[in-house]
Amino acid sequence: MANARPHAFITNQLDNTVSVIDTDRQQVVDTVRVMGKPAGVAVNPAKNHIYISTPEGGGFAVMDSGTFKVLRTVRVGGASLGIAVDKAGEQVFVADWYEHSITVFDTQTFAQIAVISVGKSPSGMTVSPDNKWLYVANRVDDSISQIDLKKLSIRNTTKVGAHPFGIAVDSKGKRLYTANVESDDVTVLDTRRMKKVATLKVGARPYAVTLAMNDSLLFVTNQDDGTVSAIDTASLKTLAVIEVGDKPEGISTHPDGRFVYVANWFDNNVSVIDAKTLEWVYTINTGEGSRAFGEFISP
């Protein structure tokens, strides 16, 4: 199958498109029109779907991960931003910035299953590896909500730094990392008790985070510095600060665990970092206002 290799799906918010990057060739192989200022991305391998949130379209688009065709659009309500999918591929979660809630949809029929009230301005989301928990960053409330996916209700809410946005959980589900935009730091949480382990200073206005090299490294986009911080997750020390494009926002790791893709809002491109050498290795031109908020690379 021609499209079986991993692809990165980059939302270009200002020109209403999604750039599809072939990660073997490091080049854009398709540009897909998605109206509504596309922002967030979630990948559902079980259904061969890519979900694209459309904050000004009142919902999200469903894209076929093989043909790159938009199959349908789904209405949510307010301004959808963060988007995530459970590990079984059966439910998609959409964060509504203005309604302060998470809407849950069935991925077979796209019927609405539930609406869960969370903190103010929910944004980044991620699902635990065991599929038990959904974690939500509540930006204006400076908190993370832990949602029980069996009960579809909040189990815990924990304060973190100022204005958390992008979040990531490690492959064992033990540690959660959140980029705090206004306090220029990353909060590390122990997920068992949702307690703070550490606060790590990074660059100016950190936006999103991703783990690489078997969770040994954490990468953080620093929007106002045009850099990415690389942090050793064992020592919690910064190993390198890597220059990328202007206004880096979304960040995600290739399934090989080595190459890290960074969407640069002002430069309209994607920087690729080699996590082994901690160096920038490629630049891929995409579209205007490349954002790619979420886990945007297919397996």
SELUMDO-762337 format. One record per residue (C-alpha): residue in three letters; x, y, z; residue number from 1. Coordinates in Angstrom, 2 decimals. Example, Ala and Ser with C-alpha at 12.3 -4.5 7.8 and 13.67 -1.06 7.14 Angstrom:
<pt r="Ala" east="12.30" north="-4.50" up="7.80" k="1"/>
<pt r="Ser" east="13.67" north="-1.06" up="7.14" k="2"/>
END
This chain:
<pt r="Met" east="0.00" north="0.00" up="0.00" k="1"/>
<pt r="Ala" east="1.49" north="3.31" up="-1.12" k="2"/>
<pt r="Asn" east="0.46" north="5.26" up="1.95" k="3"/>
<pt r="Ala" east="1.39" north="2.68" up="4.62" k="4"/>
<pt r="Arg" east="4.51" north="4.49" up="5.87" k="5"/>
<pt r="Pro" east="4.24" north="6.95" up="8.76" k="6"/>
<pt r="His" east="2.94" north="10.38" up="7.80" k="7"/>
<pt r="Ala" east="2.95" north="13.63" up="9.72" k="8"/>
<pt r="Phe" east="-0.28" north="15.63" up="9.46" k="9"/>
<pt r="Ile" east="0.46" north="19.34" up="9.87" k="10"/>
<pt r="Thr" east="-2.42" north="21.78" up="10.31" k="11"/>
<pt r="Asn" east="-1.80" north="25.11" up="8.60" k="12"/>
<pt r="Gln" east="-4.27" north="27.26" up="10.46" k="13"/>
<pt r="Leu" east="-4.01" north="30.46" up="8.43" k="14"/>
<pt r="Asp" east="-4.57" north="28.89" up="5.01" k="15"/>
<pt r="Asn" east="-7.12" north="26.23" up="6.01" k="16"/>
<pt r="Thr" east="-5.06" north="23.25" up="4.90" k="17"/>
<pt r="Val" east="-3.33" north="20.16" up="6.25" k="18"/>
<pt r="Ser" east="0.11" north="19.26" up="4.87" k="19"/>
<pt r="Val" east="0.77" north="15.51" up="4.70" k="20"/>
<pt r="Ile" east="4.48" north="14.74" up="5.14" k="21"/>
<pt r="Asp" east="5.98" north="11.44" up="4.03" k="22"/>
<pt r="Thr" east="8.42" north="10.83" up="6.89" k="23"/>
<pt r="Asp" east="10.59" north="8.50" up="4.80" k="24"/>
<pt r="Arg" east="11.19" north="11.12" up="2.13" k="25"/>
<pt r="Gln" east="10.88" north="14.16" up="4.44" k="26"/>
<pt r="Gln" east="8.62" north="15.97" up="2.01" k="27"/>
<pt r="Val" east="5.00" north="17.04" up="1.62" k="28"/>
<pt r="Val" east="3.09" north="14.56" up="-0.55" k="29"/>
<pt r="Asp" east="-0.38" north="16.10" up="-0.30" k="30"/>
<pt r="Thr" east="-2.10" north="19.29" up="0.83" k="31"/>
<pt r="Val" east="-5.69" north="18.83" up="1.98" k="32"/>
<pt r="Arg" east="-8.26" north="21.62" up="2.30" k="33"/>
<pt r="Val" east="-9.85" north="21.71" up="5.78" k="34"/>
<pt r="Met" east="-11.96" north="24.78" up="6.52" k="35"/>
<pt r="Gly" east="-12.49" north="26.30" up="9.97" k="36"/>
<pt r="Lys" east="-8.89" north="27.21" up="10.89" k="37"/>
<pt r="Pro" east="-7.59" north="23.66" up="11.54" k="38"/>
<pt r="Ala" east="-5.50" north="23.35" up="14.69" k="39"/>
<pt r="Gly" east="-5.48" north="20.06" up="16.61" k="40"/>
<pt r="Val" east="-4.62" north="16.60" up="15.32" k="41"/>
<pt r="Ala" east="-5.33" north="13.07" up="16.60" k="42"/>
<pt r="Val" east="-4.49" north="9.79" up="14.87" k="43"/>
<pt r="Asn" east="-6.75" north="6.71" up="15.04" k="44"/>
<pt r="Pro" east="-4.89" north="3.72" up="13.52" k="45"/>
<pt r="Ala" east="-7.74" north="1.32" up="14.36" k="46"/>
<pt r="Lys" east="-10.14" north="3.18" up="12.04" k="47"/>
<pt r="Asn" east="-7.54" north="4.60" up="9.61" k="48"/>
<pt r="His" east="-8.75" north="8.06" up="10.62" k="49"/>
<pt r="Ile" east="-7.08" north="11.38" up="11.28" k="50"/>
<pt r="Tyr" east="-9.14" north="13.86" up="13.31" k="51"/>
<pt r="Ile" east="-8.56" north="17.58" up="12.74" k="52"/>
<pt r="Ser" east="-10.09" north="20.11" up="15.12" k="53"/>
<pt r="Thr" east="-11.53" north="23.25" up="13.51" k="54"/>
<pt r="Pro" east="-11.89" north="26.02" up="16.12" k="55"/>
<pt r="Glu" east="-13.79" north="28.30" up="13.74" k="56"/>
<pt r="Gly" east="-15.73" north="25.42" up="12.18" k="57"/>
<pt r="Gly" east="-17.40" north="24.38" up="15.40" k="58"/>
<pt r="Gly" east="-16.11" north="20.82" up="15.44" k="59"/>
<pt r="Phe" east="-13.68" north="18.53" up="13.65" k="60"/>
<pt r="Ala" east="-12.97" north="16.91" up="10.30" k="61"/>
<pt r="Val" east="-12.46" north="13.17" up="9.76" k="62"/>
<pt r="Met" east="-9.73" north="12.33" up="7.24" k="63"/>
<pt r="Asp" east="-8.85" north="8.94" up="5.76" k="64"/>
<pt r="Ser" east="-5.23" north="8.21" up="6.70" k="65"/>
<pt r="Gly" east="-4.64" north="6.25" up="3.49" k="66"/>
<pt r="Thr" east="-6.28" north="8.41" up="0.82" k="67"/>
<pt r="Phe" east="-5.99" north="11.74" up="2.70" k="68"/>
<pt r="Lys" east="-9.59" north="12.53" up="1.75" k="69"/>
<pt r="Val" east="-11.92" north="14.32" up="4.17" k="70"/>
<pt r="Leu" east="-14.72" north="11.84" up="4.89" k="71"/>
<pt r="Arg" east="-16.98" north="14.04" up="6.98" k="72"/>
<pt r="Thr" east="-17.17" north="16.91" up="9.43" k="73"/>
<pt r="Val" east="-18.66" north="16.64" up="12.92" k="74"/>
<pt r="Arg" east="-20.24" north="19.52" up="14.85" k="75"/>
<pt r="Val" east="-19.29" north="20.08" up="18.47" k="76"/>
<pt r="Gly" east="-20.36" north="23.55" up="19.51" k="77"/>
<pt r="Gly" east="-17.98" north="26.26" up="20.69" k="78"/>
<pt r="Ala" east="-14.32" north="26.45" up="19.70" k="79"/>
<pt r="Ser" east="-12.81" north="22.98" up="19.44" k="80"/>
<pt r="Leu" east="-9.04" north="22.94" up="19.93" k="81"/>
<pt r="Gly" east="-7.42" north="19.95" up="21.61" k="82"/>
<pt r="Ile" east="-8.38" north="16.56" up="20.22" k="83"/>
<pt r="Ala" east="-7.43" north="13.02" up="21.22" k="84"/>
<pt r="Val" east="-8.52" north="9.43" up="20.64" k="85"/>
<pt r="Asp" east="-8.60" north="6.45" up="23.02" k="86"/>
<pt r="Lys" east="-6.18" north="3.55" up="22.55" k="87"/>
<pt r="Ala" east="-8.88" north="1.24" up="21.22" k="88"/>
<pt r="Gly" east="-9.84" north="3.78" up="18.59" k="89"/>
<pt r="Glu" east="-13.47" north="3.73" up="19.71" k="90"/>
<pt r="Gln" east="-13.85" north="7.24" up="21.13" k="91"/>
<pt r="Val" east="-12.63" north="10.68" up="20.13" k="92"/>
<pt r="Phe" east="-12.39" north="13.50" up="22.67" k="93"/>
<pt r="Val" east="-12.75" north="17.16" up="21.72" k="94"/>
<pt r="Ala" east="-11.82" north="20.03" up="24.04" k="95"/>
<pt r="Asp" east="-14.19" north="22.99" up="23.82" k="96"/>
<pt r="Trp" east="-12.26" north="26.15" up="24.72" k="97"/>
<pt r="Tyr" east="-15.29" north="28.33" up="25.45" k="98"/>
<pt r="Glu" east="-17.67" north="25.77" up="26.93" k="99"/>
<pt r="His" east="-14.99" north="24.45" up="29.36" k="100"/>
<pt r="Ser" east="-15.87" north="20.87" up="28.51" k="101"/>
<pt r="Ile" east="-14.78" north="17.70" up="26.74" k="102"/>
<pt r="Thr" east="-17.22" north="16.18" up="24.26" k="103"/>
<pt r="Val" east="-16.92" north="12.42" up="23.64" k="104"/>
<pt r="Phe" east="-17.90" north="10.89" up="20.28" k="105"/>
<pt r="Asp" east="-18.20" north="7.31" up="19.09" k="106"/>
<pt r="Thr" east="-15.81" north="6.81" up="16.14" k="107"/>
<pt r="Gln" east="-18.13" north="4.40" up="14.32" k="108"/>
<pt r="Thr" east="-21.17" north="6.65" up="13.94" k="109"/>
<pt r="Phe" east="-19.81" north="9.92" up="15.39" k="110"/>
<pt r="Ala" east="-22.76" north="10.06" up="17.72" k="111"/>
<pt r="Gln" east="-22.18" north="12.15" up="20.84" k="112"/>
<pt r="Ile" east="-21.66" north="9.94" up="23.92" k="113"/>
<pt r="Ala" east="-21.03" north="12.44" up="26.70" k="114"/>
<pt r="Val" east="-20.08" north="15.97" up="27.65" k="115"/>
<pt r="Ile" east="-17.70" north="16.27" up="30.62" k="116"/>
<pt r="Ser" east="-17.25" north="19.61" up="32.38" k="117"/>
<pt r="Val" east="-13.59" north="20.36" up="33.16" k="118"/>
<pt r="Gly" east="-11.61" north="23.49" up="34.02" k="119"/>
<pt r="Lys" east="-11.49" north="26.76" up="32.08" k="120"/>
<pt r="Ser" east="-10.25" north="26.69" up="28.48" k="121"/>
<pt r="Pro" east="-9.29" north="23.02" up="28.08" k="122"/>
<pt r="Ser" east="-6.57" north="22.56" up="25.48" k="123"/>
<pt r="Gly" east="-4.00" north="19.73" up="25.37" k="124"/>
<pt r="Met" east="-5.13" north="16.16" up="25.96" k="125"/>
<pt r="Thr" east="-3.53" north="12.74" up="26.05" k="126"/>
<pt r="Val" east="-4.71" north="9.20" up="26.90" k="127"/>
<pt r="Ser" east="-2.83" north="6.86" up="29.24" k="128"/>
<pt r="Pro" east="-1.22" north="3.79" up="27.62" k="129"/>
<pt r="Asp" east="-3.56" north="1.45" up="29.52" k="130"/>
<pt r="Asn" east="-6.58" north="3.38" up="28.17" k="131"/>
<pt r="Lys" east="-7.91" north="4.09" up="31.67" k="132"/>
<pt r="Trp" east="-7.38" north="7.85" up="31.84" k="133"/>
<pt r="Leu" east="-7.75" north="10.96" up="29.75" k="134"/>
<pt r="Tyr" east="-5.60" north="13.88" up="30.89" k="135"/>
<pt r="Val" east="-6.72" north="17.42" up="30.05" k="136"/>
<pt r="Ala" east="-4.78" north="20.68" up="30.42" k="137"/>
<pt r="Asn" east="-7.09" north="23.47" up="31.64" k="138"/>
<pt r="Arg" east="-5.22" north="26.53" up="30.48" k="139"/>
<pt r="Val" east="-6.95" north="29.37" up="32.33" k="140"/>
<pt r="Asp" east="-7.35" north="27.30" up="35.53" k="141"/>
<pt r="Asp" east="-3.65" north="26.32" up="35.68" k="142"/>
<pt r="Ser" east="-4.64" north="22.69" up="36.21" k="143"/>
<pt r="Ile" east="-4.73" north="19.16" up="34.79" k="144"/>
<pt r="Ser" east="-7.91" north="17.07" up="34.96" k="145"/>
<pt r="Gln" east="-7.69" north="13.28" up="35.10" k="146"/>
<pt r="Ile" east="-10.81" north="11.69" up="33.60" k="147"/>
<pt r="Asp" east="-11.83" north="8.08" up="34.25" k="148"/>
<pt r="Leu" east="-12.60" north="6.66" up="30.78" k="149"/>
<pt r="Lys" east="-14.84" north="3.92" up="32.13" k="150"/>
<pt r="Lys" east="-17.06" north="6.33" up="34.09" k="151"/>
<pt r="Leu" east="-16.45" north="9.37" up="31.85" k="152"/>
<pt r="Ser" east="-16.07" north="11.50" up="34.95" k="153"/>
<pt r="Ile" east="-13.26" north="13.45" up="36.65" k="154"/>
<pt r="Arg" east="-11.20" north="11.51" up="39.16" k="155"/>
<pt r="Asn" east="-8.71" north="14.23" up="40.05" k="156"/>
<pt r="Thr" east="-7.72" north="17.82" up="39.26" k="157"/>
<pt r="Thr" east="-4.20" north="19.01" up="40.03" k="158"/>
<pt r="Lys" east="-2.67" north="22.49" up="39.94" k="159"/>
<pt r="Val" east="0.41" north="22.91" up="37.74" k="160"/>
<pt r="Gly" east="2.23" north="25.98" up="36.34" k="161"/>
<pt r="Ala" east="0.66" north="29.03" up="34.73" k="162"/>
<pt r="His" east="-1.45" north="28.31" up="31.63" k="163"/>
<pt r="Pro" east="-0.69" north="24.64" up="30.81" k="164"/>
<pt r="Phe" east="-1.20" north="23.82" up="27.15" k="165"/>
<pt r="Gly" east="0.52" north="20.81" up="25.54" k="166"/>
<pt r="Ile" east="0.88" north="17.62" up="27.60" k="167"/>
<pt r="Ala" east="2.41" north="14.15" up="27.22" k="168"/>
<pt r="Val" east="2.42" north="10.93" up="29.25" k="169"/>
<pt r="Asp" east="5.22" north="8.36" up="29.17" k="170"/>
<pt r="Ser" east="4.81" north="4.87" up="27.68" k="171"/>
<pt r="Lys" east="4.39" north="3.29" up="31.13" k="172"/>
<pt r="Gly" east="1.74" north="5.81" up="32.13" k="173"/>
<pt r="Lys" east="3.73" north="6.84" up="35.19" k="174"/>
<pt r="Arg" east="4.73" north="10.41" up="34.47" k="175"/>
<pt r="Leu" east="2.88" north="13.29" up="32.90" k="176"/>
<pt r="Tyr" east="4.59" north="16.40" up="31.51" k="177"/>
<pt r="Thr" east="2.87" north="19.72" up="30.88" k="178"/>
<pt r="Ala" east="4.16" north="22.83" up="29.08" k="179"/>
<pt r="Asn" east="3.14" north="25.93" up="31.05" k="180"/>
<pt r="Val" east="2.99" north="28.88" up="28.66" k="181"/>
<pt r="Glu" east="2.95" north="31.77" up="31.12" k="182"/>
<pt r="Ser" east="5.40" north="30.48" up="33.74" k="183"/>
<pt r="Asp" east="8.05" north="29.34" up="31.20" k="184"/>
<pt r="Asp" east="8.35" north="25.90" up="32.73" k="185"/>
<pt r="Val" east="7.29" north="22.26" up="32.59" k="186"/>
<pt r="Thr" east="5.48" north="20.50" up="35.43" k="187"/>
<pt r="Val" east="6.27" north="16.81" up="35.98" k="188"/>
<pt r="Leu" east="3.47" north="14.83" up="37.65" k="189"/>
<pt r="Asp" east="3.39" north="11.35" up="39.18" k="190"/>
<pt r="Thr" east="0.18" north="9.98" up="37.63" k="191"/>
<pt r="Arg" east="-0.52" north="7.48" up="40.41" k="192"/>
<pt r="Arg" east="-1.41" north="10.20" up="42.89" k="193"/>
<pt r="Met" east="-1.40" north="13.15" up="40.46" k="194"/>
<pt r="Lys" east="1.26" north="14.84" up="42.58" k="195"/>
<pt r="Lys" east="3.96" north="17.23" up="41.41" k="196"/>
<pt r="Val" east="7.43" north="15.65" up="41.09" k="197"/>
<pt r="Ala" east="9.34" north="18.62" up="39.70" k="198"/>
<pt r="Thr" east="9.13" north="21.97" up="37.91" k="199"/>
<pt r="Leu" east="11.63" north="22.45" up="35.08" k="200"/>
<pt r="Lys" east="12.55" north="25.88" up="33.72" k="201"/>
<pt r="Val" east="12.60" north="26.02" up="29.92" k="202"/>
<pt r="Gly" east="12.48" north="28.80" up="27.29" k="203"/>
<pt r="Ala" east="9.97" north="31.57" up="26.65" k="204"/>
<pt r="Arg" east="6.30" north="30.54" up="26.31" k="205"/>
<pt r="Pro" east="6.59" north="26.75" up="26.11" k="206"/>
<pt r="Tyr" east="3.74" north="25.38" up="24.02" k="207"/>
<pt r="Ala" east="3.90" north="21.60" up="23.66" k="208"/>
<pt r="Val" east="5.92" north="18.54" up="24.69" k="209"/>
<pt r="Thr" east="6.84" north="15.12" up="23.33" k="210"/>
<pt r="Leu" east="8.92" north="12.16" up="24.52" k="211"/>
<pt r="Ala" east="11.57" north="10.38" up="22.44" k="212"/>
<pt r="Met" east="14.30" north="7.71" up="22.64" k="213"/>
<pt r="Asn" east="12.23" north="5.32" up="24.79" k="214"/>
<pt r="Asp" east="11.03" north="8.13" up="27.07" k="215"/>
<pt r="Ser" east="14.60" north="9.06" up="27.99" k="216"/>
<pt r="Leu" east="14.25" north="12.53" up="26.47" k="217"/>
<pt r="Leu" east="11.58" north="15.20" up="26.72" k="218"/>
<pt r="Phe" east="11.37" north="17.87" up="24.00" k="219"/>
<pt r="Val" east="9.62" north="21.20" up="24.61" k="220"/>
<pt r="Thr" east="8.79" north="23.90" up="22.04" k="221"/>
<pt r="Asn" east="9.64" north="27.41" up="23.26" k="222"/>
<pt r="Gln" east="7.47" north="29.69" up="21.11" k="223"/>
<pt r="Asp" east="9.10" north="33.05" up="21.74" k="224"/>
<pt r="Asp" east="12.70" north="31.77" up="21.59" k="225"/>
<pt r="Gly" east="12.45" north="29.79" up="18.34" k="226"/>
<pt r="Thr" east="13.95" north="26.83" up="20.18" k="227"/>
<pt r="Val" east="13.27" north="23.35" up="21.51" k="228"/>
<pt r="Ser" east="14.56" north="22.28" up="24.94" k="229"/>
<pt r="Ala" east="15.82" north="18.69" up="25.20" k="230"/>
<pt r="Ile" east="15.59" north="17.37" up="28.76" k="231"/>
<pt r="Asp" east="16.95" north="14.13" up="30.24" k="232"/>
<pt r="Thr" east="13.94" north="12.55" up="31.98" k="233"/>
<pt r="Ala" east="16.09" north="10.64" up="34.49" k="234"/>
<pt r="Ser" east="18.11" north="13.60" up="35.81" k="235"/>
<pt r="Leu" east="15.52" north="16.23" up="34.76" k="236"/>
<pt r="Lys" east="18.39" north="18.35" up="33.44" k="237"/>
<pt r="Thr" east="18.38" north="20.26" up="30.16" k="238"/>
<pt r="Leu" east="20.85" north="18.64" up="27.74" k="239"/>
<pt r="Ala" east="20.49" north="21.02" up="24.82" k="240"/>
<pt r="Val" east="18.53" north="23.97" up="23.48" k="241"/>
<pt r="Ile" east="18.05" north="23.43" up="19.76" k="242"/>
<pt r="Glu" east="17.29" north="26.27" up="17.34" k="243"/>
<pt r="Val" east="14.34" north="25.55" up="15.05" k="244"/>
<pt r="Gly" east="11.99" north="27.82" up="13.07" k="245"/>
<pt r="Asp" east="10.23" north="30.96" up="14.24" k="246"/>
<pt r="Lys" east="7.36" north="30.45" up="16.75" k="247"/>
<pt r="Pro" east="7.54" north="26.65" up="17.16" k="248"/>
<pt r="Glu" east="4.25" north="25.21" up="18.38" k="249"/>
<pt r="Gly" east="3.17" north="21.60" up="17.82" k="250"/>
<pt r="Ile" east="5.70" north="18.81" up="18.37" k="251"/>
<pt r="Ser" east="5.43" north="15.05" up="17.90" k="252"/>
<pt r="Thr" east="7.77" north="12.05" up="17.72" k="253"/>
<pt r="His" east="8.09" north="9.58" up="14.85" k="254"/>
<pt r="Pro" east="7.17" north="5.97" up="15.78" k="255"/>
<pt r="Asp" east="10.89" north="5.11" up="15.56" k="256"/>
<pt r="Gly" east="11.35" north="7.20" up="18.72" k="257"/>
<pt r="Arg" east="14.26" north="9.09" up="17.20" k="258"/>
<pt r="Phe" east="13.03" north="11.85" up="14.92" k="259"/>
<pt r="Val" east="11.05" north="14.73" up="16.36" k="260"/>
<pt r="Tyr" east="8.87" north="16.98" up="14.18" k="261"/>
<pt r="Val" east="8.23" north="20.62" up="15.09" k="262"/>
<pt r="Ala" east="5.63" north="22.88" up="13.43" k="263"/>
<pt r="Asn" east="6.84" north="26.49" up="13.10" k="264"/>
<pt r="Trp" east="3.95" north="28.98" up="13.02" k="265"/>
<pt r="Phe" east="5.78" north="32.06" up="11.66" k="266"/>
<pt r="Asp" east="8.11" north="30.24" up="9.26" k="267"/>
<pt r="Asn" east="5.37" north="28.08" up="7.69" k="268"/>
<pt r="Asn" east="7.48" north="24.96" up="7.92" k="269"/>
<pt r="Val" east="8.44" north="21.93" up="9.98" k="270"/>
<pt r="Ser" east="11.84" north="21.35" up="11.60" k="271"/>
<pt r="Val" east="13.00" north="17.76" up="12.12" k="272"/>
<pt r="Ile" east="15.30" north="17.04" up="15.06" k="273"/>
<pt r="Asp" east="17.46" north="13.93" up="15.44" k="274"/>
<pt r="Ala" east="16.97" north="12.99" up="19.10" k="275"/>
<pt r="Lys" east="20.15" north="10.91" up="19.05" k="276"/>
<pt r="Thr" east="22.44" north="13.80" up="18.11" k="277"/>
<pt r="Leu" east="20.17" north="16.59" up="19.44" k="278"/>
<pt r="Glu" east="20.55" north="18.44" up="16.15" k="279"/>
<pt r="Trp" east="18.19" north="19.93" up="13.61" k="280"/>
<pt r="Val" east="18.46" north="17.82" up="10.44" k="281"/>
<pt r="Tyr" east="15.68" north="18.81" up="8.01" k="282"/>
<pt r="Thr" east="13.33" north="21.66" up="7.19" k="283"/>
<pt r="Ile" east="10.11" north="20.87" up="5.32" k="284"/>
<pt r="Asn" east="8.03" north="23.71" up="3.87" k="285"/>
<pt r="Thr" east="4.34" north="23.34" up="4.73" k="286"/>
<pt r="Gly" east="1.62" north="26.05" up="4.78" k="287"/>
<pt r="Glu" east="0.75" north="29.33" up="6.42" k="288"/>
<pt r="Gly" east="0.51" north="29.18" up="10.20" k="289"/>
<pt r="Ser" east="1.73" north="25.62" up="10.81" k="290"/>
<pt r="Arg" east="0.41" north="24.59" up="14.20" k="291"/>
<pt r="Ala" east="-0.13" north="20.81" up="14.44" k="292"/>
<pt r="Phe" east="-1.31" north="20.71" up="18.04" k="293"/>
<pt r="Gly" east="-1.43" north="17.12" up="19.30" k="294"/>
<pt r="Glu" east="0.02" north="13.72" up="18.44" k="295"/>
<pt r="Phe" east="0.13" north="14.20" up="14.69" k="296"/>
<pt r="Ile" east="2.22" north="11.31" up="13.27" k="297"/>
<pt r="Ser" east="0.55" north="8.08" up="12.13" k="298"/>
<pt r="Pro" east="2.15" north="4.77" up="13.19" k="299"/>
END
